Amino acid sequence: QSQLAESGGGLVQPGGPLKLSCSVSGFVFINYNMSWYRQAPVKERELVAHIDTTGRRANYLDSVRGRFTISRDNVKKALYLQMNSLRPEDTAVYYCHARYPGHTDGHWGHGTQVTVSS
């Protein structure tokens, strides 16, 4: 059974950093493209960052480019999101997502809450 477990969320002041992690099990991590999504209250879930299977190509939501960095460790089977210069509008539940190339469906984690507030 595929499992993704996010960690690292919490309360942080505006301008501060936070690093999210996602550990996976139940599927061959290195074969999957990985992404971070987020969903704020009364808003739709949006793609924050995406990284390919090799870790060499990454794409970002315009509003986080230059502040967030997605990375992966294919040996540890882990996905990361380093978030710097956090803003109140970054407040959301952040989800880890895995998708096999060419497939439309994927696997979701349960999410971790990030709150940016003074």
C-alpha positions in Angstrom: 0.0 0.0 0.0 1.4 3.4 -1.0 2.0 5.8 1.8 3.2 9.4 1.9 3.8 11.1 5.2 4.5 14.8 5.5 6.2 16.4 8.4 7.8 19.7 9.3 4.8 22.0 9.3 4.0 24.5 12.1 3.7 28.1 13.0 6.4 30.5 11.7 6.7 34.3 11.7 6.6 36.2 8.5 10.0 36.2 6.8 11.0 33.0 8.5 12.0 29.6 7.1 10.5 26.2 7.3 11.4 22.9 5.8 8.8 20.2 4.9 9.7 16.6 4.4 7.7 13.7 2.9 8.7 10.1 3.4 7.3 7.5 1.2 6.7 3.7 1.2 4.9 1.1 -0.8 6.1 2.2 -4.3 9.3 2.7 -6.2 10.1 6.3 -5.3 12.7 6.8 -8.0 10.2 6.1 -10.7 7.7 8.8 -9.7 7.6 12.5 -10.4 6.9 14.3 -7.1 5.1 17.5 -6.2 4.1 19.7 -3.3 0.5 21.1 -3.4 -1.2 23.4 -0.9 -4.7 24.3 0.0 -5.7 27.4 2.0 -9.1 27.8 3.6 -11.9 28.4 1.0 -9.4 28.1 -1.9 -8.7 25.3 -4.3 -5.7 23.1 -4.0 -2.8 24.5 -6.1 0.5 23.1 -7.3 3.4 24.7 -5.5 6.4 22.9 -6.9 7.2 19.9 -9.0 10.4 17.8 -9.5 11.1 15.1 -12.0 12.3 11.6 -11.2 16.0 12.5 -11.5 15.7 15.6 -9.3 17.3 17.7 -12.1 14.2 19.5 -13.3 11.9 21.6 -11.0 9.0 24.0 -11.6 7.4 26.4 -9.2 4.3 28.4 -8.7 5.1 32.0 -9.7 4.4 33.4 -6.2 7.0 31.0 -4.6 9.7 31.0 -7.2 12.9 32.2 -5.6 11.7 31.6 -2.1 10.9 27.9 -2.1 13.2 25.0 -3.2 12.0 21.5 -3.9 14.4 18.6 -3.7 14.4 14.8 -3.4 16.7 12.1 -2.0 16.1 8.9 -4.1 18.2 6.9 -1.6 16.3 7.9 1.4 13.0 8.0 -0.6 12.2 11.5 0.7 10.9 14.7 -0.8 11.6 18.1 0.7 10.4 21.7 0.4 12.6 24.4 1.8 10.5 27.5 2.3 12.2 30.8 2.9 10.9 34.4 3.3 7.5 33.0 4.3 4.4 35.2 3.9 1.0 35.1 5.6 -0.5 34.1 2.2 1.6 30.9 2.3 -0.6 29.7 5.1 -2.1 26.4 4.0 -2.1 22.7 4.4 0.8 21.4 2.3 0.4 18.0 0.6 3.0 15.6 -0.9 2.0 14.0 -4.2 3.5 11.2 -6.3 2.6 10.5 -9.9 4.0 7.9 -12.3 5.0 9.6 -15.6 2.2 9.4 -18.1 -0.5 8.6 -15.5 -3.2 11.0 -14.4 -3.8 9.6 -11.0 -1.3 9.5 -8.2 -0.7 9.1 -4.4 -1.4 11.8 -1.8 -0.2 12.3 1.7 -2.5 13.6 4.5 -1.0 17.0 4.6 0.8 19.2 7.1 -0.4 22.6 8.3 1.8 25.6 7.7 0.8 28.8 9.4 2.6 32.1 8.8 1.6 34.7 11.4 3.1 37.1 13.9 
